[in-house]
Amino acid sequence: MSQLSLFGVVNTPEMETAALAVLRSGRIASGPHVAQFESGLAELLGQAHIVTTADMTSALHLALYLAGVRAGDDVLTTAFACMSTNSAIATCGARPVWVDLAPASACMDVADFERAITPATRAVILYHLAGYPGPAREIADICRARGIVLIEDCDNALLAKVDDKQVGTFGDFAVYSFYPNRQINTTEGGALACREAEAAVRARKLRRFGIDTSSFRDTRGEINPQSDIPVIGWSMPMNNLCAALGSVQLQSVGQNIQKTRDNAQRIMAELASCEGLTLLAPTAGAVPSYWAVLISVEQRDVVLEDLKARGVAASVLHQRNDIYSGFIPCHRDLPQTDLLQRSMIALPCGWWLSAQDIEHLVASVKSALRETAG
């Protein structure tokens, strides 16, 4: 039985050609493709100040640091997320303050967000889960009024929109992922978008030990002892090979995302009237990128195993992060997160699925629901 994959990995002849050219050039760690990819992303995302990184968590670490988050500060975030989102809070020495989700949704609840704000709150990470945009406009308004830095986690929400405005453009910072199963595959990589040019300048230094590349080497190509490093940074740059792979996907990513949206709309239309199933609805005015179609069912584990047996690689997607002892404790009641963790299933909907694949997917879901009802 063939598997309907939950995630796809972009692999094109253009990517292979670009990779071979970089390998043969010997300029693998650094080179012109990094700046080219950053420029292309800036145009694609409608954001002028893009800094590529080794991965998305590195971009989040930079965003938190630039936001002034230090040990003892609070960062508001949702527990139902990948560790790539919330681990950076711990490595900054900060405390995650867990915010609940909105009812029948996978998005942060605005009212609970306001309730969760503490005197130590420095920033919030708004995760656009599975490409479903969260309430970015409402959260941004509250952040501006309360002096809180907003970081949008767009790691699987590339080109998603709210009210015709791209997610990632509402906050002070946004982060993107180019992990193999994301909309752009650079094998590994991320990007930080900064609202302010000065923040991007600082980020470029910090991602490479704090070095000022404009003065670090002298006219002989040797390290310049007169080039000071006042703030020691990290090793987080994207390499030239990964950037080359990303650059050649910029023209086609929009087509893939639109096909994914079309697939998702067809799947949701077919499942809308199914008894025992609830479609998790996007927020008002949102146009998701649909990393997956999210549904909620009562007997989740039974339905999930049935789907897997029928060759549908559905998944629970995330394990809530507030169970991990490595985070500084913050105990809050999260009833909607509880519900989502035990009821949600992520269904494949990506650009790689054919019409026949979608027919099989829909039929499998309906059959699994009948089995549990019977």
Stockholm file with secondary structure:
# STOCKHOLM 1.0

chainA/1-374         MSQLSLFGVVNTPEMETAALAVLRSGRIASGPHVAQFESGLAELLGQAHIVTTADMTSALHLALYLAGVRAGDDVLTTAFACMSTNSAIATCGARPVWVDLAPASACMDVADFERAITPATRAVILYHLAGYPGPAREIADICRARGIVLIEDCDNALLAKVDDKQVGTFGDFAVYSFYPNRQINTTEGGALACREAEAAVRARKLRRFGIDTSSFRDTRGEINPQSDIPVIGWSMPMNNLCAALGSVQLQSVGQNIQKTRDNAQRIMAELASCEGLTLLAPTAGAVPSYWAVLISVEQRDVVLEDLKARGVAASVLHQRNDIYSGFIPCHRDLPQTDLLQRSMIALPCGWWLSAQDIEHLVASVKSALRETAG
#=GR chainA/1-374 SS CCCBCSSCCCCCHHHHHHHHHHHHHSCCSSCHHHHHHHHHHHHHHTCSEEEEESSHHHHHHHHHHHTTCCTTCEEEEESSSCHHHHHHHHHTTCEEEEECBCTTSSSBCHHHHHHHCCTTEEEEEEECGGGCCCCHHHHHHHHHHHTCEEEEECTTCTTCEETTEETTSSSSEEEEECCTTSSSCCSSCEEEEESSHHHHHHHHHHTBTTCCTTTSBCTTSSBCTTSCCSSCCCBCCCCHHHHHHHHTTTTTHHHHHHHHHHHHHHHHHHHTTCTTEEECCCCTTEECCCSSEEEEETTHHHHHHHHHHTTBCCBCCCCCGGGCTTSCCCCCCCHHHHHHHHHEEEECCCTTCCHHHHHHHHHHHHHHHHHHHC
#=GC SS_cons         CCCBCSSCCCCCHHHHHHHHHHHHHSCCSSCHHHHHHHHHHHHHHTCSEEEEESSHHHHHHHHHHHTTCCTTCEEEEESSSCHHHHHHHHHTTCEEEEECBCTTSSSBCHHHHHHHCCTTEEEEEEECGGGCCCCHHHHHHHHHHHTCEEEEECTTCTTCEETTEETTSSSSEEEEECCTTSSSCCSSCEEEEESSHHHHHHHHHHTBTTCCTTTSBCTTSSBCTTSCCSSCCCBCCCCHHHHHHHHTTTTTHHHHHHHHHHHHHHHHHHHTTCTTEEECCCCTTEECCCSSEEEEETTHHHHHHHHHHTTBCCBCCCCCGGGCTTSCCCCCCCHHHHHHHHHEEEECCCTTCCHHHHHHHHHHHHHHHHHHHC
//
